[in-house]
Amino acid sequence: MKEKLKIKNRKGYELYAHLELPADQKPQHFAIFSHCFTCSSGLSAVRHISRALTQDGFGVVRFDFTGLGRSEGEFAESHFSANVEDLQDVYHYISEHYQTPSLLVGHSLGGAASLVGASKLEGIKAVATIGAPASVSHVKRLFSHEFEEKKDKGDVVVNIGGRPFKINEEFVSQFEGVNLPEIVKNLRKPLLILHSPIDTIVGINNAEDLYINAHHPKSFVSLDQADHLLTNEVDSDYVGAVIGTWTKRYFPKKQHKILDTEGEQLVAHLNIEEDNFTTTIQTENHAFIGDEPASIGGSDFGPSPYEFLNAGLASCTAMTLKMYAERKKWDLKEVYVYTTYSKKHAEDLPEGSEAPKKLDYINKKLKLVGNLDAKQREKLTDIASRCPVHKTLASEVIFSTELLDS
């Protein structure tokens, strides 16, 4: 789940941002992701890494720097010091409206901005960089030669990564005067450096310089075979998983309140004042969330009650077919069970059905993968109707409802 944000920076420009939330919509910690030079928060690698971090309980803010993506302003105003200011402004906005961010993640020049930002923002507890340069002026080589060839040092259109960008002399000069190794040496916060040894944009020697100057706790992870932009989804997924695992050392997972099942198999809890329809469901060993779709006023943070009903039937059917095939030593390799619940009128039911005018109807479809003959497939189709949950739903159920003291 994500929320769209518009964050006004100190120059009055609106920065476009997304807040990615964990499945339960209750982040334990907040992180800010700073994208690479001339990129945007919509880059697939940024989205994949942010999504991975939400699985570890983080709310992740990914935003576009001034003049990039959907943020206001001109690219010429998106020099390095402005990037750091944007990062600080996003930090203060999230602190005011949500919770103080404690983790910074930055890609390429965004990694450099994250290092500088971490040195200025007291609430930041840890930093992770991906393909970050050890020198901010390193980026100048992408455009300085084109700029220097121009006699008129006003606005100049240069080609960066195959795209035209308008820059000026201030933009170029702002890439000087930041001593990243010295900043890292004085940072004294947990630092994770991720870098590809075959990065042709920001060489691996940059990771070495940062690592040597940093104090422990510091970690380095080699992104073997990855390119600078992590264009392969496998690489960005890996980066997100590694950062999420690394943060567990420095961001202890807060224990969710464990609901007492009071001797029953399951308990469901809905705080009507806070959660609309979003319901926390717990067994002795597992927790999940139920909700209603947005079309009927819910928040759609989890499956609906009837989707859970379908899930129970489908999973029970698959498990039953597995056990039966194993007992018969049949070559059943995979089972797909598709189920849909609906209300049907009697005239819409299959021929021969005896039922009231309108009743509950569950449609079940099977896909069986394996070296099975026609008779085996027919038998497994019959067995699918004999799983315990199927038989429960098909039989008369007696309910007992008891009101407990609150």
C-alpha positions as CSV (number, residue, x, y, z in Angstrom):
1,M,0.0,0.0,0.0
2,K,1.3,3.5,-0.8
3,E,0.3,7.1,-0.3
4,K,1.1,10.0,-2.6
5,L,2.6,13.0,-0.9
6,K,3.5,16.5,-2.0
7,I,6.2,18.0,0.2
8,K,7.0,21.7,-0.1
9,N,10.8,22.3,0.2
10,R,12.5,25.5,1.6
11,K,12.4,27.1,-1.9
12,G,8.6,26.6,-2.1
13,Y,8.7,23.8,-4.7
14,E,6.5,20.8,-4.3
15,L,8.5,17.6,-4.2
16,Y,6.5,14.6,-5.4
17,A,6.8,11.5,-3.1
18,H,5.4,8.1,-2.3
19,L,5.1,6.6,1.1
20,E,5.3,2.8,0.9
21,L,3.7,1.1,3.9
22,P,3.9,-2.4,5.3
23,A,1.0,-4.8,4.7
24,D,-0.5,-3.9,8.1
25,Q,-0.1,-0.2,7.4
26,K,1.7,0.3,10.7
27,P,5.4,1.0,10.1
28,Q,7.7,0.3,13.0
29,H,10.4,2.6,11.6
30,F,10.6,5.1,8.7
31,A,13.2,5.3,5.9
32,I,13.9,7.8,3.2
33,F,15.2,6.7,-0.2
34,S,17.2,9.1,-2.3
35,H,17.5,8.2,-6.0
36,C,20.4,8.4,-8.4
37,F,21.6,11.4,-10.4
38,T,19.1,12.4,-13.2
39,C,16.8,9.5,-12.1
40,S,13.5,9.6,-10.2
41,S,11.7,7.8,-7.5
42,G,9.8,5.8,-10.1
43,L,13.0,3.9,-11.2
44,S,12.2,0.2,-11.0
45,A,15.2,-0.4,-8.7
46,V,13.9,2.2,-6.2
47,R,10.4,0.7,-6.2
48,H,11.7,-2.9,-5.7
49,I,14.1,-1.9,-2.9
50,S,11.4,0.2,-1.1
51,R,8.9,-2.7,-1.4
52,A,11.4,-5.1,0.1
53,L,12.0,-2.8,3.1
54,T,8.3,-2.6,3.8
55,Q,8.3,-6.3,4.3
56,D,10.7,-5.7,7.2
57,G,8.3,-3.2,8.9
58,F,9.6,0.0,7.4
59,G,7.5,2.8,6.0
60,V,9.6,4.0,3.0
61,V,9.5,7.5,1.6
62,R,10.8,7.7,-2.0
63,F,10.8,11.2,-3.5
64,D,11.9,13.1,-6.6
65,F,14.6,15.7,-6.2
66,T,13.9,19.3,-7.4
67,G,13.5,19.4,-11.2
68,L,13.4,15.6,-11.6
69,G,10.5,13.2,-12.0
70,R,7.3,14.9,-11.0
71,S,8.8,17.4,-8.6
72,E,8.6,21.2,-9.3
73,G,11.6,23.3,-10.2
74,E,14.4,23.1,-12.9
75,F,17.1,20.5,-13.1
76,A,19.7,23.3,-12.9
77,E,18.5,23.8,-9.4
78,S,19.0,20.1,-8.5
79,H,22.7,20.5,-7.7
80,F,24.2,18.4,-4.9
81,S,23.7,20.9,-2.0
82,A,20.0,21.3,-3.1
83,N,19.6,17.5,-3.1
84,V,20.8,17.5,0.5
85,E,18.4,20.3,1.4
86,D,15.5,18.4,-0.3
87,L,16.4,15.3,1.8
88,Q,16.4,17.4,5.0
89,D,13.0,19.0,4.1
90,V,11.5,15.5,3.4
91,Y,12.9,14.3,6.8
92,H,11.3,17.2,8.7
93,Y,8.0,16.7,6.9
94,I,7.8,13.0,7.7
95,S,8.9,13.8,11.3
96,E,6.1,16.3,11.7
97,H,3.3,14.3,10.0
98,Y,4.3,10.7,10.8
99,Q,7.3,9.6,12.7
100,T,11.0,10.7,12.8
101,P,12.8,8.7,10.0
102,S,15.7,6.7,11.3
103,L,17.2,5.1,8.2
104,L,18.5,6.7,5.0
105,V,19.0,4.7,1.8
106,G,20.7,6.3,-1.2
107,H,21.5,5.2,-4.7
108,S,24.5,6.6,-6.5
109,L,24.6,10.4,-5.9
110,G,21.6,9.9,-3.7
111,G,23.9,7.7,-1.6
112,A,26.3,10.7,-1.2
113,A,23.4,12.9,-0.3
114,S,22.3,10.4,2.3
115,L,25.8,10.3,3.9
116,V,25.8,14.1,4.2
117,G,22.2,14.1,5.4
118,A,22.9,11.6,8.0
119,S,25.7,13.8,9.4
120,K,23.2,16.7,9.8
121,L,20.1,14.8,11.0
122,E,20.2,13.7,14.6
123,G,17.3,11.2,14.3
124,I,19.0,9.1,11.6
125,K,20.4,5.9,13.2
126,A,21.9,4.2,10.1
127,V,22.7,4.6,6.4
128,A,22.8,2.3,3.4
129,T,24.4,3.4,0.1
130,I,24.2,1.7,-3.3
131,G,26.9,2.5,-5.9
132,A,27.7,5.7,-4.1
133,P,30.7,7.9,-5.2
134,A,33.4,8.8,-2.7
135,S,33.7,12.2,-4.3
136,V,30.8,14.4,-5.2
137,S,32.8,16.0,-8.0
138,H,33.0,12.5,-9.6
139,V,29.7,13.3,-11.2
140,K,31.0,16.3,-13.0
141,R,32.8,14.2,-15.6
142,L,29.3,13.3,-17.0
143,F,28.8,16.9,-18.2
144,S,31.7,19.2,-17.4
145,H,33.5,18.8,-20.8
146,E,30.3,19.9,-22.6
147,F,29.9,22.8,-20.3
148,E,33.5,23.9,-20.6
149,E,33.3,23.9,-24.4
150,K,30.7,26.6,-24.3
151,K,31.9,30.2,-24.6
152,D,28.7,31.5,-23.0
153,K,28.6,30.3,-19.4
154,G,24.8,30.9,-19.0
155,D,22.3,28.2,-19.3
156,V,23.7,25.3,-21.3
157,V,21.9,22.1,-22.5
158,V,24.0,19.0,-22.0
159,N,23.4,15.4,-22.7
160,I,23.5,13.1,-19.7
161,G,22.6,9.4,-20.1
162,G,21.1,10.1,-23.5
163,R,18.7,12.8,-22.2
164,P,19.0,16.6,-22.5
165,F,19.3,18.7,-19.3
166,K,19.7,22.4,-18.8
167,I,22.5,23.4,-16.4
168,N,24.4,26.6,-15.4
169,E,27.7,27.5,-13.8
170,E,26.2,27.3,-10.3
171,F,25.1,23.8,-11.0
172,V,28.6,22.8,-11.9
173,S,30.3,24.6,-9.0
174,Q,28.0,23.1,-6.4
175,F,29.6,19.7,-7.1
176,E,32.8,20.9,-5.4
177,G,33.7,21.4,-1.8
178,V,32.1,18.3,-0.2
179,N,34.7,16.0,1.4
180,L,32.7,12.7,1.6
181,P,35.6,10.6,3.1
182,E,35.9,13.1,5.9
183,I,32.1,13.1,6.5
184,V,32.1,9.3,6.6
185,K,35.0,9.3,9.0
186,N,33.1,11.5,11.5
187,L,29.7,9.9,10.9
188,R,29.9,7.3,13.6
189,K,26.6,5.7,12.6
190,P,26.1,2.1,11.2
191,L,26.9,2.1,7.5
192,L,26.2,-0.4,4.8
193,I,28.0,0.0,1.5
194,L,26.7,-2.0,-1.5
195,H,28.6,-1.7,-4.8
196,S,29.1,-3.7,-7.9
197,P,32.7,-4.7,-8.8
198,I,31.8,-4.1,-12.5
199,D,30.1,-0.7,-12.1
200,T,31.3,1.3,-15.0
201,I,29.6,4.6,-13.9
202,V,30.9,4.7,-10.3
203,G,33.9,2.4,-10.0
204,I,34.4,0.0,-7.1
205,N,37.3,2.0,-5.8
206,N,34.7,4.5,-4.5
207,A,33.3,1.9,-2.2
208,E,36.8,1.1,-1.0
209,D,37.5,4.8,-0.1
210,L,34.2,5.1,1.8
211,Y,34.8,1.8,3.7
212,I,38.3,2.6,4.7
213,N,37.4,6.0,6.1
214,A,34.2,4.8,7.9
215,H,34.4,3.5,11.5
216,H,32.7,0.3,12.7
217,P,30.0,-0.8,12.6
218,K,30.5,-0.8,8.9
219,S,29.6,-3.4,6.3
220,F,30.3,-4.0,2.6
221,V,28.3,-6.2,0.2
222,S,29.5,-6.9,-3.3
223,L,26.7,-6.7,-5.9
224,D,28.2,-9.3,-8.2
225,Q,27.3,-8.9,-11.9
226,A,25.0,-6.0,-11.2
227,D,25.1,-2.8,-13.3
228,H,25.1,0.7,-11.8
229,L,21.3,1.2,-12.2
230,L,20.4,-2.3,-11.0
231,T,18.3,-2.8,-14.1
232,N,18.0,-6.5,-13.4
233,E,15.1,-7.0,-11.0
234,V,17.0,-9.8,-9.3
235,D,19.7,-7.4,-8.3
236,S,17.4,-4.7,-6.8
237,D,15.3,-7.4,-5.0
238,Y,18.6,-8.7,-3.5
239,V,19.6,-5.3,-2.4
240,G,16.3,-4.7,-0.7
241,A,16.5,-8.0,1.1
242,V,20.1,-7.4,2.2
243,I,19.3,-3.9,3.6
244,G,16.3,-5.3,5.4
245,T,18.3,-8.1,7.0
246,W,21.1,-5.7,7.9
247,T,18.7,-3.3,9.6
248,K,17.6,-6.0,12.1
249,R,20.9,-5.5,13.9
250,Y,20.2,-1.8,14.5
251,F,16.4,-1.6,14.5
252,P,15.0,-4.2,16.9
253,K,11.6,-5.4,15.7
254,K,8.9,-4.2,17.9
255,Q,6.7,-7.0,19.1
256,H,3.1,-6.6,18.0
257,K,0.5,-7.1,20.8
258,I,-0.2,-10.7,21.0
259,L,-3.9,-11.4,21.3
260,D,-5.0,-14.1,23.6
261,T,-7.1,-16.7,21.8
262,E,-8.5,-17.7,25.2
263,G,-8.4,-21.3,24.5
264,E,-10.0,-21.1,21.0
265,Q,-8.3,-21.7,17.7
266,L,-8.4,-18.1,16.5
267,V,-9.3,-14.6,17.6
268,A,-10.2,-11.6,15.4
269,H,-10.0,-8.0,16.7
270,L,-11.4,-4.8,15.2
271,N,-10.8,-1.4,16.7
272,I,-13.7,0.4,15.1
273,E,-12.5,3.9,16.1
274,E,-9.0,3.5,14.5
275,D,-9.2,0.8,11.8
276,N,-12.5,1.1,9.9
277,F,-13.0,-2.6,8.7
278,T,-9.3,-3.6,9.0
279,T,-9.3,-6.6,11.4
280,T,-6.3,-8.3,13.1
281,I,-6.6,-12.0,13.1
282,Q,-4.4,-14.3,15.1
283,T,-3.9,-18.0,15.8
284,E,-1.5,-19.2,18.4
285,N,1.4,-19.1,15.9
286,H,0.3,-16.8,13.1
287,A,-1.1,-13.3,12.4
288,F,-2.8,-11.8,9.4
289,I,-5.2,-9.1,8.4
290,G,-8.7,-9.1,7.0
291,D,-10.5,-6.2,5.4
292,E,-13.2,-5.2,3.0
293,P,-12.6,-3.8,-0.5
294,A,-12.6,-0.1,-1.1
295,S,-15.7,-0.4,-3.3
296,I,-17.8,-1.0,-0.2
297,G,-16.0,1.4,2.1
298,G,-13.1,-0.7,3.3
299,S,-9.3,0.0,3.1
300,D,-8.5,-3.2,1.2
301,F,-5.5,-3.9,3.4
302,G,-6.2,-7.6,3.4
303,P,-8.4,-10.3,2.0
304,S,-12.2,-10.1,2.6
305,P,-14.0,-12.6,4.8
306,Y,-15.2,-14.6,1.7
307,E,-11.7,-14.5,0.3
308,F,-10.5,-16.1,3.5
309,L,-13.3,-18.7,3.1
310,N,-12.1,-19.4,-0.4
311,A,-8.6,-19.6,0.9
312,G,-9.5,-22.2,3.5
313,L,-11.2,-24.3,0.9
314,A,-8.5,-24.0,-1.8
315,S,-5.6,-24.7,0.5
316,C,-7.4,-27.7,2.1
317,T,-8.2,-29.1,-1.4
318,A,-4.6,-28.8,-2.5
319,M,-3.3,-30.5,0.6
320,T,-5.8,-33.3,0.4
321,L,-4.8,-34.0,-3.3
322,K,-1.2,-34.1,-2.3
323,M,-1.7,-36.6,0.4
324,Y,-3.9,-38.8,-1.7
325,A,-1.5,-38.8,-4.7
326,E,1.5,-39.6,-2.4
327,R,-0.4,-42.5,-0.9
328,K,-1.2,-43.8,-4.4
329,K,2.4,-43.0,-5.5
330,W,1.0,-41.0,-8.4
331,D,3.2,-38.5,-10.3
332,L,1.4,-35.3,-9.1
333,K,3.9,-32.4,-9.1
334,E,1.8,-29.3,-8.7
335,V,-1.8,-28.4,-7.8
336,Y,-3.7,-25.2,-8.6
337,V,-7.1,-24.6,-7.0
338,Y,-9.2,-21.7,-8.2
339,T,-12.3,-20.9,-6.2
340,T,-15.0,-18.2,-6.4
341,Y,-17.9,-17.6,-4.0
342,S,-21.1,-16.0,-5.2
343,K,-24.9,-16.0,-4.7
344,K,-26.9,-17.8,-7.4
345,H,-30.6,-18.2,-8.2
346,A,-31.8,-21.8,-8.6
347,E,-32.3,-21.4,-12.3
348,D,-28.6,-20.5,-12.7
349,L,-27.3,-23.6,-11.0
350,P,-26.1,-26.7,-12.9
351,E,-28.9,-29.0,-14.1
352,G,-30.2,-31.4,-11.5
353,S,-29.3,-29.1,-8.5
354,E,-32.0,-29.1,-5.8
355,A,-31.8,-26.0,-3.7
356,P,-33.8,-22.9,-2.5
357,K,-34.5,-20.1,-4.9
358,K,-31.2,-18.4,-3.9
359,L,-28.2,-19.9,-2.2
360,D,-24.5,-19.7,-1.7
361,Y,-22.4,-21.1,-4.6
362,I,-18.7,-21.9,-4.7
363,N,-17.1,-22.6,-8.0
364,K,-13.9,-24.7,-7.8
365,K,-11.5,-25.3,-10.7
366,L,-8.5,-27.6,-10.6
367,K,-5.2,-27.6,-12.6
368,L,-3.2,-30.7,-12.0
369,V,0.5,-30.8,-13.2
370,G,2.2,-34.2,-13.5
371,N,2.4,-37.4,-15.5
372,L,-1.2,-38.5,-14.8
373,D,-3.5,-40.5,-17.0
374,A,-7.2,-39.8,-17.5
375,K,-8.4,-42.1,-14.8
376,Q,-6.0,-40.6,-12.2
377,R,-7.2,-37.1,-13.1
378,E,-10.8,-38.1,-12.8
379,K,-10.2,-39.7,-9.4
380,L,-8.3,-36.7,-8.1
381,T,-11.2,-34.5,-9.2
382,D,-13.5,-36.6,-7.2
383,I,-11.1,-36.5,-4.2
384,A,-11.1,-32.7,-4.4
385,S,-14.7,-32.7,-3.1
386,R,-13.8,-34.8,-0.1
387,C,-11.3,-32.5,1.7
388,P,-12.4,-31.7,5.3
389,V,-13.2,-28.0,4.6
390,H,-15.2,-28.9,1.5
391,K,-17.2,-31.4,3.5
392,T,-17.8,-28.9,6.3
393,L,-19.1,-26.3,3.9
394,A,-21.3,-28.8,2.2
395,S,-22.9,-30.0,5.5
396,E,-25.1,-28.4,8.0
397,V,-23.1,-26.5,10.6
398,I,-24.3,-25.9,14.1
399,F,-23.1,-22.6,15.6
400,S,-22.8,-21.5,19.2
401,T,-22.3,-17.9,20.0
402,E,-21.4,-16.8,23.5
403,L,-21.0,-13.2,24.9
404,L,-17.9,-12.8,27.0
405,D,-17.4,-10.1,29.6
406,S,-15.3,-7.2,28.2
